[in-house]
Amino acid sequence: MSRQAGAAVWDPAQYGIFGDERARPFAELLARVDLEAPGHIVDLGCGSGELTASLLRRWPDATIDAFDSSPEMIAAARGIPGKLTFSVGDVATWQPERPVDLIVSNAVLHWIPAHPDLLPRWIGALAPGGRLAFQVPGNFDAPSHTLLREMCASPRWQAELGDAVRPRPVLDPSGYLDLLSRHGCTVDAWETTYAQLLQGEDPVLEWVKGTALRPVLTRLGPADRASFLAEYGARLREAYPPAPHGTVFPFRRIFVVAGGP
């Protein structure tokens, strides 16, 4: 979802273009959460709120608080009906007022450089028997990201964009398993690569415009932004060639559910 990314301005409409594809990992993460009736749920990095609403559909008696750093996303989320509380907040400094039965964080932690140090604090915020469930992208070695890093580091763009994209901002499943097991957790950690078929003109470019490109685009003026997108779009078309049936876009995701026994 839209997440902690410095000064990046998030666009709910752009993010929602591939809403079904982005929702699937969230659903598969929650399918592994073995809680019968959590009373207090917190969604850290809720984006525009549609996925938060699905928590309420599964656990209709729960109190659900949701936070995101983007005022644009929270403004969109507040239009969703139901027993949900949406607030602008920095998930990196979030502190609960009371123990939480379930903490959910969907496609957020890769925006927070020190998140391995943050996870034990979130575990400590859980009520007895509570769960922490999160998923992060794991495709940072894919062409979509290696090409972006190459461009940002090139002589043409380095001055403005050299530090805009971090190379490997997440651990692999084994890394999260080791980290959280050291803090006494039972951990279910796994990864999935989705073979996605995207439709439309320049669909991979449209995908990353909703996420990985946000910190880049917000640093550039209109003319430079158009020039960057033209060059990057051409490189993406070569890496992900379109076909009559669509454009194949593999996407690796890393999932963790952790908590007490």
Backbone as CSV, one residue per row, in Angstrom:
resi,resn,N_x,N_y,N_z,CA_x,CA_y,CA_z,C_x,C_y,C_z
1,MET,0.854,-1.181,0.000,0.000,0.000,0.000,0.892,1.233,0.000
2,SER,0.263,2.441,0.173,1.073,3.637,0.245,1.786,3.633,1.564
3,ARG,3.071,3.875,1.581,3.737,3.672,2.845,4.773,4.722,3.140
4,GLN,5.486,4.547,4.284,6.437,5.508,4.785,7.559,5.678,3.776
5,ALA,7.604,6.765,3.052,8.613,6.939,2.016,9.081,8.363,1.951
6,GLY,9.454,8.916,3.088,9.974,10.261,3.091,8.952,11.245,2.586
7,ALA,9.352,12.039,1.575,8.483,13.094,1.080,7.617,12.651,-0.084
8,ALA,7.597,11.359,-0.377,6.805,10.902,-1.508,5.338,11.227,-1.312
9,VAL,4.711,11.698,-2.379,3.278,11.983,-2.356,2.568,10.809,-3.021
10,TRP,1.634,10.227,-2.292,0.974,9.015,-2.771,-0.332,9.351,-3.463
11,ASP,-0.625,8.575,-4.500,-1.797,8.801,-5.332,-2.705,7.578,-5.234
12,PRO,-3.817,7.656,-4.499,-4.690,6.489,-4.360,-5.191,5.949,-5.694
13,ALA,-5.474,6.828,-6.655,-5.977,6.361,-7.949,-4.922,5.565,-8.701
14,GLN,-3.678,6.067,-8.700,-2.598,5.359,-9.393,-2.343,4.014,-8.728
15,TYR,-2.311,4.000,-7.414,-2.069,2.760,-6.694,-3.169,1.737,-6.969
16,GLY,-4.380,2.211,-7.141,-5.517,1.317,-7.296,-5.701,0.730,-8.673
17,ILE,-4.866,1.146,-9.663,-5.037,0.633,-11.025,-4.963,-0.892,-11.048
18,PHE,-4.048,-1.461,-10.272,-3.906,-2.918,-10.207,-4.362,-3.411,-8.838
19,GLY,-5.517,-2.956,-8.418,-6.007,-3.255,-7.084,-6.167,-4.735,-6.812
20,ASP,-6.664,-5.504,-7.778,-6.865,-6.936,-7.551,-5.538,-7.650,-7.326
21,GLU,-4.531,-7.306,-8.152,-3.221,-7.939,-8.009,-2.570,-7.565,-6.675
22,ARG,-2.752,-6.333,-6.236,-2.139,-5.903,-4.983,-2.880,-6.484,-3.773
23,ALA,-4.153,-6.813,-3.936,-4.936,-7.343,-2.821,-4.644,-8.812,-2.543
24,ARG,-4.230,-9.544,-3.546,-4.071,-10.991,-3.373,-3.066,-11.348,-2.284
25,PRO,-1.866,-10.751,-2.227,-0.944,-11.109,-1.138,-1.507,-10.821,0.245
26,PHE,-2.276,-9.740,0.372,-2.886,-9.416,1.655,-3.830,-10.531,2.093
27,ALA,-4.660,-10.991,1.167,-5.604,-12.067,1.490,-4.870,-13.344,1.866
28,GLU,-3.776,-13.652,1.167,-3.056,-14.885,1.447,-2.255,-14.783,2.746
29,LEU,-1.824,-13.585,3.091,-1.197,-13.380,4.401,-2.206,-13.631,5.513
30,LEU,-3.384,-13.011,5.408,-4.388,-13.135,6.470,-4.939,-14.551,6.582
31,ALA,-4.888,-15.315,5.493,-5.368,-16.695,5.547,-4.541,-17.551,6.492
32,ARG,-3.308,-17.113,6.787,-2.435,-17.889,7.672,-2.480,-17.380,9.112
33,VAL,-3.313,-16.403,9.396,-3.443,-15.884,10.758,-4.464,-16.740,11.501
34,ASP,-4.019,-17.431,12.542,-4.857,-18.421,13.233,-5.497,-17.838,14.486
35,LEU,-6.217,-16.731,14.320,-6.930,-16.112,15.438,-8.427,-16.239,15.202
36,GLU,-9.121,-16.656,16.257,-10.562,-16.871,16.142,-11.322,-15.553,16.171
37,ALA,-11.047,-14.728,17.170,-11.834,-13.498,17.351,-10.974,-12.423,18.022
38,PRO,-10.010,-11.855,17.319,-9.198,-10.790,17.911,-10.065,-9.574,18.225
39,GLY,-9.876,-9.030,19.429,-10.701,-7.895,19.817,-10.160,-6.572,19.328
40,HIS,-8.834,-6.455,19.238,-8.202,-5.196,18.856,-7.187,-5.463,17.750
41,ILE,-7.418,-4.859,16.584,-6.556,-5.030,15.420,-6.005,-3.668,15.028
42,VAL,-4.727,-3.628,14.650,-4.116,-2.407,14.149,-3.508,-2.700,12.781
43,ASP,-3.839,-1.869,11.794,-3.283,-1.960,10.443,-2.286,-0.816,10.279
44,LEU,-1.005,-1.147,10.229,0.049,-0.138,10.150,0.481,0.027,8.697
45,GLY,0.121,1.165,8.120,0.358,1.431,6.707,-0.821,0.989,5.878
46,CYS,-1.984,1.522,6.198,-3.257,1.014,5.651,-3.547,1.482,4.243
47,GLY,-2.777,2.470,3.716,-3.086,2.965,2.390,-4.473,3.562,2.316
48,SER,-5.173,3.270,1.237,-6.498,3.854,1.008,-7.625,3.073,1.677
49,GLY,-7.296,2.054,2.453,-8.251,1.457,3.372,-9.101,0.301,2.892
50,GLU,-9.078,0.003,1.598,-9.937,-1.084,1.122,-9.578,-2.422,1.766
51,LEU,-8.285,-2.680,1.927,-7.881,-3.948,2.533,-8.149,-3.956,4.033
52,THR,-8.058,-2.803,4.668,-8.430,-2.711,6.084,-9.889,-3.121,6.270
53,ALA,-10.743,-2.695,5.357,-12.166,-3.049,5.447,-12.375,-4.558,5.389
54,SER,-11.494,-5.270,4.690,-11.637,-6.724,4.623,-11.348,-7.375,5.981
55,LEU,-10.551,-6.713,6.818,-10.342,-7.212,8.183,-11.652,-7.201,8.960
56,LEU,-12.407,-6.148,8.780,-13.688,-6.037,9.487,-14.688,-7.068,8.991
57,ARG,-14.627,-7.390,7.721,-15.525,-8.422,7.209,-15.195,-9.790,7.811
58,ARG,-13.930,-10.052,8.055,-13.568,-11.343,8.661,-13.840,-11.354,10.152
59,TRP,-13.550,-10.226,10.831,-13.720,-10.152,12.276,-14.642,-8.969,12.612
60,PRO,-15.934,-9.127,12.408,-16.857,-7.986,12.507,-16.978,-7.393,13.906
61,ASP,-16.579,-8.112,14.932,-16.687,-7.587,16.293,-15.416,-6.898,16.771
62,ALA,-14.392,-6.853,15.923,-13.107,-6.283,16.336,-13.148,-4.755,16.280
63,THR,-12.338,-4.126,17.120,-12.032,-2.710,17.004,-10.784,-2.588,16.140
64,ILE,-10.886,-1.824,15.057,-9.782,-1.761,14.090,-9.308,-0.323,13.950
65,ASP,-8.048,-0.104,14.281,-7.395,1.193,14.111,-6.378,1.070,12.984
66,ALA,-6.366,2.057,12.092,-5.491,1.997,10.922,-4.736,3.310,10.765
67,PHE,-3.457,3.196,10.380,-2.596,4.360,10.266,-1.854,4.334,8.933
68,ASP,-1.576,5.507,8.402,-0.727,5.647,7.225,-0.079,7.025,7.264
69,SER,1.111,7.131,6.694,1.816,8.415,6.695,1.290,9.384,5.652
70,SER,0.499,8.890,4.704,0.042,9.711,3.586,-1.317,10.347,3.874
71,PRO,-1.406,11.670,3.981,-2.713,12.310,4.142,-3.648,12.022,2.979
72,GLU,-3.084,11.889,1.759,-3.921,11.598,0.593,-4.595,10.238,0.728
73,MET,-3.848,9.247,1.182,-4.421,7.919,1.343,-5.452,7.890,2.475
74,ILE,-5.151,8.545,3.578,-6.095,8.546,4.699,-7.373,9.290,4.322
75,ALA,-7.260,10.346,3.541,-8.462,11.054,3.089,-9.352,10.124,2.279
76,ALA,-8.746,9.294,1.423,-9.530,8.326,0.656,-10.122,7.257,1.568
77,ALA,-9.349,6.795,2.553,-9.810,5.725,3.431,-10.993,6.152,4.281
78,ARG,-11.031,7.411,4.675,-12.102,7.858,5.569,-13.475,7.852,4.911
79,GLY,-13.515,7.639,3.599,-14.796,7.500,2.922,-15.354,6.091,2.970
80,ILE,-14.622,5.155,3.553,-15.072,3.770,3.623,-16.003,3.601,4.822
81,PRO,-17.198,3.080,4.612,-18.118,2.916,5.743,-17.703,1.766,6.639
82,GLY,-18.151,1.823,7.882,-17.890,0.721,8.807,-17.192,1.177,10.064
83,LYS,-17.015,0.245,10.961,-16.437,0.506,12.280,-14.916,0.506,12.190
84,LEU,-14.377,1.532,11.500,-12.944,1.627,11.245,-12.472,3.023,11.610
85,THR,-11.293,3.117,12.220,-10.703,4.411,12.555,-9.420,4.585,11.759
86,PHE,-9.380,5.620,10.920,-8.210,5.892,10.084,-7.538,7.176,10.556
87,SER,-6.198,7.126,10.718,-5.456,8.280,11.196,-4.144,8.415,10.436
88,VAL,-3.698,9.651,10.244,-2.373,9.903,9.696,-1.357,9.685,10.811
89,GLY,-0.363,8.877,10.558,0.640,8.609,11.576,1.841,7.897,10.998
90,ASP,2.974,8.029,11.651,4.216,7.384,11.249,4.302,6.024,11.931
91,VAL,4.250,4.962,11.145,4.246,3.631,11.762,5.561,3.330,12.466
92,ALA,6.630,4.023,12.096,7.922,3.779,12.726,7.963,4.272,14.166
93,THR,7.101,5.213,14.517,7.069,5.729,15.885,5.784,5.359,16.615
94,TRP,4.952,4.553,15.989,3.661,4.169,16.581,3.863,3.443,17.910
95,GLN,3.037,3.817,18.873,3.004,3.147,20.172,1.546,2.875,20.526
96,PRO,1.190,1.643,20.851,-0.206,1.346,21.174,-0.579,1.846,22.560
97,GLU,-1.832,2.224,22.724,-2.324,2.624,24.037,-2.673,1.418,24.897
98,ARG,-2.874,0.274,24.270,-3.180,-0.955,24.994,-2.711,-2.131,24.160
99,PRO,-2.593,-3.328,24.729,-2.119,-4.476,23.961,-3.016,-4.755,22.743
100,VAL,-2.405,-5.273,21.709,-3.066,-5.498,20.424,-3.103,-7.000,20.139
101,ASP,-4.241,-7.472,19.686,-4.368,-8.897,19.366,-3.764,-9.240,18.011
102,LEU,-3.854,-8.305,17.071,-3.321,-8.558,15.733,-2.777,-7.247,15.163
103,ILE,-1.495,-7.267,14.803,-0.885,-6.156,14.077,-0.652,-6.617,12.650
104,VAL,-1.178,-5.871,11.707,-1.037,-6.164,10.286,-0.223,-5.050,9.642
105,SER,0.707,-5.419,8.773,1.486,-4.426,8.030,1.719,-4.970,6.629
106,ASN,1.075,-4.354,5.662,1.040,-4.880,4.303,1.831,-3.975,3.358
107,ALA,2.957,-4.498,2.842,3.791,-3.755,1.876,4.205,-2.399,2.426
108,VAL,4.751,-2.412,3.640,5.150,-1.184,4.336,6.627,-1.185,4.707
109,LEU,7.106,-2.287,5.240,8.374,-2.271,5.950,9.578,-1.990,5.054
110,HIS,9.463,-2.225,3.755,10.590,-1.914,2.870,10.848,-0.412,2.770
111,TRP,9.887,0.415,3.222,10.093,1.866,3.239,10.795,2.328,4.518
112,ILE,10.992,1.443,5.480,11.549,1.822,6.781,12.919,1.167,6.929
113,PRO,14.000,1.915,6.775,15.335,1.293,6.781,15.632,0.477,8.036
114,ALA,15.193,0.939,9.192,15.529,0.256,10.449,14.438,-0.707,10.900
115,HIS,13.636,-1.211,9.980,12.494,-2.016,10.439,12.892,-3.314,11.136
116,PRO,14.050,-3.940,10.879,14.383,-5.112,11.697,14.487,-4.786,13.183
117,ASP,14.880,-3.558,13.502,14.908,-3.152,14.913,13.513,-2.820,15.439
118,LEU,12.607,-2.507,14.535,11.244,-2.131,14.915,10.391,-3.355,15.263
119,LEU,10.635,-4.471,14.583,9.768,-5.637,14.744,9.702,-6.165,16.171
120,PRO,10.809,-6.249,16.911,10.683,-6.717,18.302,9.787,-5.812,19.143
121,ARG,9.796,-4.510,18.866,8.914,-3.604,19.619,7.446,-3.914,19.307
122,TRP,7.154,-4.215,18.050,5.780,-4.572,17.700,5.379,-5.885,18.359
123,ILE,6.285,-6.835,18.400,5.995,-8.097,19.094,5.676,-7.826,20.556
124,GLY,6.422,-6.902,21.159,6.177,-6.556,22.559,4.859,-5.867,22.799
125,ALA,4.234,-5.325,21.729,2.946,-4.662,21.863,1.771,-5.627,21.780
126,LEU,2.048,-6.906,21.506,0.964,-7.873,21.334,0.418,-8.337,22.681
127,ALA,-0.892,-8.557,22.698,-1.522,-9.222,23.835,-1.098,-10.692,23.849
128,PRO,-1.230,-11.377,24.990,-0.913,-12.809,25.017,-1.663,-13.558,23.923
129,GLY,-0.941,-14.363,23.169,-1.546,-15.101,22.070,-1.743,-14.280,20.809
130,GLY,-1.276,-13.032,20.800,-1.463,-12.170,19.643,-0.543,-12.529,18.492
131,ARG,-0.784,-11.886,17.344,-0.023,-12.174,16.139,0.405,-10.881,15.446
132,LEU,1.597,-10.934,14.882,2.088,-9.926,13.944,2.116,-10.563,12.569
133,ALA,1.464,-9.933,11.598,1.417,-10.459,10.230,1.841,-9.368,9.265
134,PHE,2.860,-9.650,8.468,3.283,-8.655,7.485,3.769,-9.320,6.203
135,GLN,3.697,-8.552,5.135,4.299,-8.983,3.876,4.999,-7.793,3.244
136,VAL,6.081,-8.096,2.528,6.867,-7.069,1.844,7.216,-7.550,0.446
137,PRO,7.416,-6.626,-0.482,7.920,-7.040,-1.789,9.310,-7.662,-1.644
138,GLY,9.595,-8.639,-2.499,10.918,-9.248,-2.504,11.559,-9.228,-3.870
139,ASN,11.122,-8.293,-4.715,11.542,-8.283,-6.118,12.617,-7.242,-6.414
140,PHE,13.469,-6.948,-5.447,14.415,-5.845,-5.627,15.583,-6.195,-6.547
141,ASP,15.706,-7.464,-6.907,16.689,-7.859,-7.911,16.051,-8.076,-9.279
142,ALA,14.763,-7.801,-9.409,14.071,-7.926,-10.686,14.427,-6.749,-11.593
143,PRO,14.259,-6.901,-12.920,14.589,-5.801,-13.833,13.883,-4.492,-13.502
144,SER,12.647,-4.550,-13.025,11.920,-3.323,-12.702,12.695,-2.467,-11.714
145,HIS,13.427,-3.099,-10.803,14.152,-2.368,-9.775,15.630,-2.168,-10.118
146,THR,16.252,-3.157,-10.749,17.655,-2.961,-11.114,17.796,-1.859,-12.161
147,LEU,16.877,-1.802,-13.115,16.911,-0.726,-14.112,16.677,0.633,-13.460
148,LEU,15.779,0.681,-12.498,15.520,1.940,-11.805,16.760,2.406,-11.047
149,ARG,17.417,1.490,-10.355,18.629,1.877,-9.622,19.733,2.328,-10.569
150,GLU,19.869,1.634,-11.700,20.882,2.029,-12.680,20.637,3.443,-13.199
151,MET,19.401,3.740,-13.501,19.084,5.079,-13.993,19.354,6.140,-12.931
152,CYS,18.927,5.873,-11.701,19.125,6.866,-10.635,20.603,7.127,-10.378
153,ALA,21.451,6.116,-10.606,22.886,6.259,-10.368,23.650,6.754,-11.591
154,SER,22.972,6.925,-12.712,23.637,7.340,-13.945,24.052,8.805,-13.870
155,PRO,25.038,9.228,-14.672,25.471,10.626,-14.643,24.327,11.617,-14.871
156,ARG,23.349,11.243,-15.702,22.236,12.158,-15.989,21.398,12.449,-14.762
157,TRP,21.219,11.442,-13.876,20.259,11.589,-12.784,20.869,11.503,-11.394
158,GLN,22.138,11.203,-11.291,22.722,10.901,-9.989,22.594,12.047,-8.979
159,ALA,22.783,13.263,-9.424,22.756,14.391,-8.486,21.411,14.504,-7.777
160,GLU,20.326,14.276,-8.504,18.992,14.419,-7.926,18.463,13.125,-7.325
161,LEU,18.887,11.986,-7.877,18.220,10.732,-7.541,19.160,9.660,-7.008
162,GLY,20.419,9.994,-6.786,21.392,8.973,-6.417,21.046,8.210,-5.160
163,ASP,20.355,8.853,-4.223,19.994,8.181,-2.974,18.500,7.912,-2.867
164,ALA,17.780,7.962,-3.985,16.318,7.845,-3.941,15.840,6.409,-3.754
165,VAL,16.645,5.437,-4.172,16.202,4.042,-4.154,17.261,3.204,-3.447
166,ARG,16.853,2.504,-2.390,17.780,1.628,-1.670,17.818,0.256,-2.345
167,PRO,19.003,-0.400,-2.362,19.136,-1.630,-3.137,18.371,-2.827,-2.581
168,ARG,18.528,-3.143,-1.283,17.886,-4.335,-0.725,17.307,-3.989,0.633
169,PRO,16.121,-3.459,0.655,15.579,-2.932,1.917,14.879,-3.946,2.804
170,VAL,14.846,-5.232,2.417,14.156,-6.242,3.236,15.073,-7.437,3.455
171,LEU,14.717,-8.246,4.458,15.372,-9.527,4.683,14.680,-10.595,3.842
172,ASP,15.327,-11.753,3.718,14.630,-12.875,3.103,13.841,-13.616,4.186
173,PRO,13.013,-14.585,3.825,12.203,-15.259,4.854,13.033,-15.850,5.992
174,SER,14.204,-16.404,5.666,15.052,-16.978,6.715,15.557,-15.908,7.669
175,GLY,15.836,-14.718,7.121,16.292,-13.633,7.976,15.236,-13.207,8.976
176,TYR,13.987,-13.095,8.526,12.907,-12.747,9.461,12.641,-13.887,10.445
177,LEU,12.733,-15.116,9.973,12.549,-16.265,10.861,13.584,-16.244,11.987
178,ASP,14.837,-16.016,11.641,15.897,-15.978,12.646,15.691,-14.819,13.609
179,LEU,15.409,-13.626,13.071,15.241,-12.438,13.907,14.134,-12.625,14.939
180,LEU,12.972,-13.063,14.497,11.820,-13.145,15.398,11.891,-14.369,16.309
181,SER,12.513,-15.438,15.849,12.707,-16.600,16.723,13.619,-16.246,17.892
182,ARG,14.581,-15.375,17.648,15.481,-14.942,18.721,14.734,-14.166,19.808
183,HIS,13.555,-13.659,19.471,12.743,-12.925,20.437,11.594,-13.781,20.971
184,GLY,11.742,-15.084,20.851,10.802,-15.996,21.480,9.534,-16.261,20.713
185,CYS,9.506,-15.902,19.439,8.280,-16.066,18.649,8.235,-17.419,17.947
186,THR,7.022,-17.892,17.770,6.757,-18.935,16.778,6.548,-18.228,15.450
187,VAL,7.261,-18.652,14.415,7.296,-17.887,13.166,6.921,-18.770,11.987
188,ASP,6.025,-18.274,11.166,5.689,-18.868,9.876,6.167,-17.869,8.819
189,ALA,7.226,-18.210,8.083,7.791,-17.300,7.087,7.909,-18.031,5.757
190,TRP,7.489,-17.371,4.695,7.511,-18.013,3.381,7.576,-16.947,2.295
191,GLU,7.763,-17.392,1.057,7.748,-16.471,-0.074,6.963,-17.078,-1.220
192,THR,6.435,-16.206,-2.054,5.671,-16.601,-3.235,6.060,-15.671,-4.375
193,THR,6.257,-16.230,-5.553,6.428,-15.403,-6.749,5.160,-15.517,-7.582
194,TYR,4.466,-14.405,-7.724,3.245,-14.359,-8.519,3.609,-14.101,-9.983
195,ALA,3.151,-14.957,-10.859,3.314,-14.736,-12.294,2.090,-13.949,-12.762
196,GLN,2.236,-12.649,-12.814,1.101,-11.774,-13.104,1.059,-11.428,-14.592
197,LEU,-0.138,-11.346,-15.118,-0.347,-10.937,-16.502,-1.032,-9.573,-16.482
198,LEU,-0.279,-8.533,-16.789,-0.790,-7.169,-16.734,-1.288,-6.729,-18.103
199,GLN,-2.357,-5.955,-18.096,-2.950,-5.454,-19.334,-2.738,-3.945,-19.447
200,GLY,-2.884,-3.458,-20.669,-2.797,-2.023,-20.901,-1.469,-1.613,-21.515
201,GLU,-1.359,-0.339,-21.835,-0.148,0.209,-22.429,0.879,0.494,-21.331
202,ASP,2.103,0.022,-21.525,3.173,0.181,-20.541,2.716,-0.209,-19.130
203,PRO,2.193,-1.426,-18.948,1.599,-1.764,-17.654,2.623,-1.868,-16.527
204,VAL,3.852,-2.286,-16.812,4.844,-2.366,-15.738,5.209,-0.963,-15.263
205,LEU,5.319,-0.029,-16.196,5.553,1.358,-15.810,4.396,1.877,-14.959
206,GLU,3.171,1.581,-15.347,2.021,2.028,-14.567,2.025,1.388,-13.180
207,TRP,2.468,0.128,-13.091,2.551,-0.535,-11.792,3.523,0.204,-10.878
208,VAL,4.755,0.425,-11.348,5.765,1.024,-10.468,5.498,2.505,-10.214
209,LYS,4.724,3.160,-11.087,4.345,4.556,-10.811,3.509,4.650,-9.541
210,GLY,2.850,3.559,-9.165,2.045,3.570,-7.955,2.826,3.257,-6.694
211,THR,4.087,2.779,-6.846,4.843,2.360,-5.660,6.293,2.826,-5.752
212,ALA,7.154,1.999,-6.360,8.603,2.232,-6.309,9.020,3.571,-6.898
213,LEU,8.280,4.074,-7.857,8.651,5.341,-8.507,8.247,6.570,-7.710
214,ARG,7.418,6.431,-6.682,6.916,7.631,-5.999,8.030,8.509,-5.437
215,PRO,9.015,7.948,-4.732,10.078,8.828,-4.217,10.893,9.490,-5.317
216,VAL,10.980,8.833,-6.474,11.721,9.402,-7.602,10.945,10.549,-8.235
217,LEU,9.688,10.307,-8.538,8.894,11.296,-9.268,8.689,12.573,-8.468
218,THR,8.597,12.453,-7.144,8.360,13.654,-6.344,9.590,14.546,-6.244
219,ARG,10.752,14.055,-6.663,11.955,14.886,-6.664,12.141,15.657,-7.977
220,LEU,11.393,15.301,-8.989,11.630,15.851,-10.322,10.549,16.849,-10.715
221,GLY,10.963,17.886,-11.446,10.005,18.806,-12.032,9.329,18.181,-13.232
222,PRO,8.299,18.835,-13.780,7.518,18.235,-14.874,8.351,17.800,-16.079
223,ALA,9.283,18.629,-16.539,10.060,18.281,-17.728,10.980,17.097,-17.456
224,ASP,11.691,17.131,-16.332,12.573,16.017,-15.989,11.775,14.748,-15.723
225,ARG,10.604,14.898,-15.123,9.774,13.724,-14.857,9.377,13.038,-16.165
226,ALA,8.977,13.825,-17.157,8.591,13.256,-18.449,9.778,12.582,-19.124
227,SER,10.957,13.192,-19.033,12.150,12.606,-19.635,12.536,11.302,-18.952
228,PHE,12.472,11.286,-17.622,12.812,10.076,-16.873,11.845,8.946,-17.213
229,LEU,10.564,9.240,-17.238,9.563,8.205,-17.522,9.705,7.659,-18.938
230,ALA,10.046,8.518,-19.895,10.212,8.049,-21.268,11.369,7.066,-21.369
231,GLU,12.493,7.395,-20.721,13.654,6.507,-20.766,13.394,5.217,-19.994
232,TYR,12.844,5.354,-18.804,12.582,4.166,-17.983,11.519,3.279,-18.634
233,GLY,10.485,3.886,-19.201,9.455,3.110,-19.874,10.010,2.298,-21.035
234,ALA,10.919,2.888,-21.802,11.527,2.161,-22.919,12.336,0.964,-22.417
235,ARG,13.061,1.149,-21.313,13.834,0.046,-20.755,12.925,-1.056,-20.228
236,LEU,11.816,-0.672,-19.624,10.877,-1.679,-19.107,10.227,-2.466,-20.238
237,ARG,9.911,-1.815,-21.335,9.313,-2.537,-22.462,10.267,-3.579,-23.020
238,GLU,11.562,-3.282,-22.988,12.543,-4.262,-23.448,12.668,-5.411,-22.457
239,ALA,12.647,-5.104,-21.163,12.786,-6.145,-20.135,11.524,-6.992,-19.998
240,TYR,10.359,-6.367,-20.214,9.064,-7.044,-20.090,8.297,-6.828,-21.394
241,PRO,8.641,-7.589,-22.430,8.028,-7.333,-23.747,6.528,-7.608,-23.750
242,PRO,5.748,-6.703,-24.297,4.300,-6.945,-24.381,3.986,-8.025,-25.413
243,ALA,2.901,-8.712,-25.184,2.410,-9.731,-26.116,0.917,-9.507,-26.318
244,PRO,0.319,-10.132,-27.323,-1.119,-9.928,-27.558,-1.993,-10.268,-26.348
245,HIS,-1.535,-11.209,-25.530,-2.331,-11.628,-24.375,-2.041,-10.785,-23.137
246,GLY,-1.046,-9.906,-23.176,-0.700,-9.091,-22.022,0.798,-9.109,-21.770
247,THR,1.217,-8.523,-20.659,2.633,-8.447,-20.294,2.864,-9.258,-19.031
248,VAL,3.772,-10.231,-19.102,4.079,-11.078,-17.958,4.991,-10.302,-17.006
249,PHE,4.589,-10.228,-15.745,5.323,-9.465,-14.736,5.433,-10.302,-13.478
250,PRO,6.527,-11.067,-13.302,6.699,-11.839,-12.065,6.917,-10.903,-10.879
251,PHE,6.361,-11.263,-9.734,6.502,-10.421,-8.550,6.670,-11.317,-7.329
252,ARG,7.832,-11.228,-6.687,8.132,-12.024,-5.496,7.665,-11.267,-4.254
253,ARG,7.013,-11.985,-3.342,6.551,-11.427,-2.069,7.062,-12.291,-0.917
254,ILE,7.347,-11.638,0.210,7.828,-12.304,1.411,6.794,-12.109,2.518
255,PHE,6.431,-13.198,3.196,5.345,-13.187,4.180,5.845,-13.690,5.526
256,VAL,5.316,-13.092,6.602,5.650,-13.531,7.955,4.408,-13.416,8.839
257,VAL,4.135,-14.463,9.601,3.169,-14.416,10.700,3.921,-14.890,11.941
258,ALA,3.931,-14.075,12.980,4.717,-14.392,14.169,3.942,-14.043,15.437
259,GLY,4.252,-14.740,16.504,3.635,-14.466,17.789,3.970,-15.556,18.780
260,GLY,3.244,-15.566,19.868,3.443,-16.593,20.874,2.785,-17.889,20.477
261,PRO,2.988,-18.945,21.233,2.395,-20.250,20.915,0.880,-20.228,21.031
